[in-house]
Amino acid sequence: MVIKKVNEHNRKKAKEAKKLRLSGKKKVEKDPGIPNDWPLKEHEVIALEAGRAEVIEELKRKKVECKERNAFEEGGVLYDKKV
């Protein structure tokens, strides 16, 4: 009898958690961009692209550093998986 109640309680808790998880998702808002009638739009677009390029370069640099650190920890030899 007690085991049945415990199982029922656990099912209810799982069901509530599932409902909260599904309803709690937030939609990702898309960037509306820059309107066409915006003054100096070209300069803004160039600045945004430069910022994005910097972020991409930073991510690539971090990835390389992480690979080198992992290779050093594995034995000091940096190897390429393509070979």
Secondary structure, 3 states (H helix, E strand, C coil): CHHHHHHHHHHHHHHHHHHHHHHCCCCCCCCCCCCCCCCCHHHHHHHHHHHHHHHHHHHHHHHHHHHHHHHHHHCCCCCCCCC
